[in-house]
Amino acid sequence: MPPEGPPEDVFNLLRPRLLRIAYRMLGTLAEAEDVVQEAYLRWHQTDPATVSNAEAFLVRTVTRLCLDVLKSARVQRVDYVGTWLPEPIVEQVEGDDLTLTLMLALERLSPLERAAFLLHDVFGMDFDEVAKAIGREPAACRQLASRARAHVREARPRFPVPEEQGREIASAFYAASRSGDMHALQELLAQDVVTYSDGGGRVLAALNPIQGREKTVRFFDGMHRRGWMEGAQQVYAGLIDGLPAFVTIEADGTWQTMSFALEAGRIVAVYITRNPDKLQALRRGLS
């Protein structure tokens, strides 16, 4: 049943859903908040008497604004320094299993494929509603979502790890990497593990993905030998975008998140976010 009442109350009831849609579409909370704010302004410029379904109207507005942003965002990410990762979010909505790994898979889709998949598969809209939101026919939306679903299916782990085991693996990684126990670290990694580090050109980070177990171990061993792994304060351990993770304040005051994609009990990807622009909301939530 669509929410009813004064326009302000209706929008506030729908804001969390609109923000989740925008974040999943764009991958950054700041851009998502800007889109939702623009939708709010457009909502207040609209005569409520002309809107039969407020939720459908606002979802359509947010989706189209996101599609506009994505067109420019793809150009911006070509010029991004180093690896681009989605902004890390601690909150995980029940029933939303779209992890950071799957969000990266969505990055390889066209904006329309991404919108059709998210609105239908993640947010439960039927294809008639999706069609109105993105300005395409329902049959075309089915095809868009089907193509997107195939990409996402490839990115899903074939042998997922229970959440508690994932937390234990993340904790073991933290202990091994900080103590310099590279043998223990190596035992946690899959042979084809890849380490991604996002500093955005703002702070020190690996510019290119680090491929393979041997190079990943050398990477962390090198940081430990230089003393860069000492003096950190762990301020959070749990889930970030659905993956086991932890947040640290490094000795130089830099905030950092580290998340782990797991397959059959081994780490297949390490995601390190250090770009301070992407950690502002997380810092506010944990400070």
ZIURRA-V788408 format. One record per helix or strand. SS is the DSSP state (H for helix, E for strand). FROM is the first residue (numbers start at 1). TO is the last residue. If there is no record, write none. Layout:
ss from to
SS FROM TO
SS FROM TO
//
This chain:
ss from to
H 7 26
H 29 44
H 48 50
H 54 78
H 100 107
H 111 122
H 127 134
H 138 155
H 163 179
H 182 188
E 189 198
E 210 211
H 213 225
E 233 240
E 243 249
E 255 263
E 266 273
H 276 278
H 280 286
//
